[in-house]
Amino acid sequence: MNSAQLKIYHDAVDAMEKAGVDPEYVQGWQGGFLVNPKREEQRVTEAYEAGYDDGSEKNADNYKNWIKK
């Protein structure tokens, strides 16, 4: 990961945590961004799956849909 990607990663995770995003979404986003293998099927949640898909696409825009109210 180069320094530009590291900054994108750090800034996105920081924004998600400060906004109160569902931790499952954040963990999925991190795993997808870093190209980690997905969790085993019984541990995958809707929030994790959405985060993983967004992270895989390096998309930090959809996290606002997962802010816990």
C-alpha positions in Angstrom: 0.0 0.0 0.0 1.5 3.3 -1.0 1.2 6.5 1.1 -1.7 7.9 -0.9 -3.7 4.7 -0.4 -2.7 4.7 3.3 -4.1 8.2 3.7 -7.3 7.3 2.0 -7.7 4.3 4.3 -6.9 6.2 7.5 -9.1 9.2 6.6 -12.0 7.0 5.7 -11.8 4.8 8.8 -11.4 7.9 11.0 -14.5 9.5 9.5 -16.5 6.3 9.9 -15.6 5.9 13.5 -16.2 9.6 14.4 -19.6 9.4 12.6 -20.7 6.3 14.7 -20.9 3.9 11.8 -21.9 0.3 12.6 -18.6 -1.5 13.6 -19.6 -4.5 11.4 -19.6 -2.1 8.3 -16.2 -0.6 9.3 -14.7 -4.1 9.7 -16.0 -5.2 6.4 -14.8 -2.0 4.7 -11.3 -2.5 6.2 -11.2 -6.1 5.1 -12.3 -5.3 1.6 -10.0 -2.3 1.2 -7.0 -4.5 2.3 -8.2 -7.4 0.1 -8.5 -9.7 3.1 -10.5 -12.9 2.6 -14.2 -12.6 3.7 -15.3 -13.9 7.1 -16.7 -17.4 7.2 -20.4 -17.4 6.1 -22.0 -17.8 9.5 -20.3 -14.6 10.7 -21.2 -12.4 7.8 -23.8 -9.7 8.5 -25.6 -7.4 6.1 -23.5 -4.5 7.3 -20.2 -6.4 7.0 -21.1 -7.5 3.5 -21.9 -3.9 2.4 -18.7 -2.7 4.0 -16.6 -5.4 2.3 -18.1 -4.6 -1.1 -17.5 -0.8 -0.7 -14.0 -1.4 0.6 -13.2 -3.7 -2.3 -14.2 -0.9 -4.6 -12.3 1.7 -2.5 -15.6 3.5 -2.1 -15.8 5.6 1.1 -19.1 7.3 0.2 -21.7 4.8 1.3 -20.7 4.6 5.0 -23.3 7.3 5.8 -26.0 4.7 5.2 -24.6 2.7 8.1 -24.5 5.4 10.9 -26.0 4.0 14.0 -28.8 6.2 15.3 
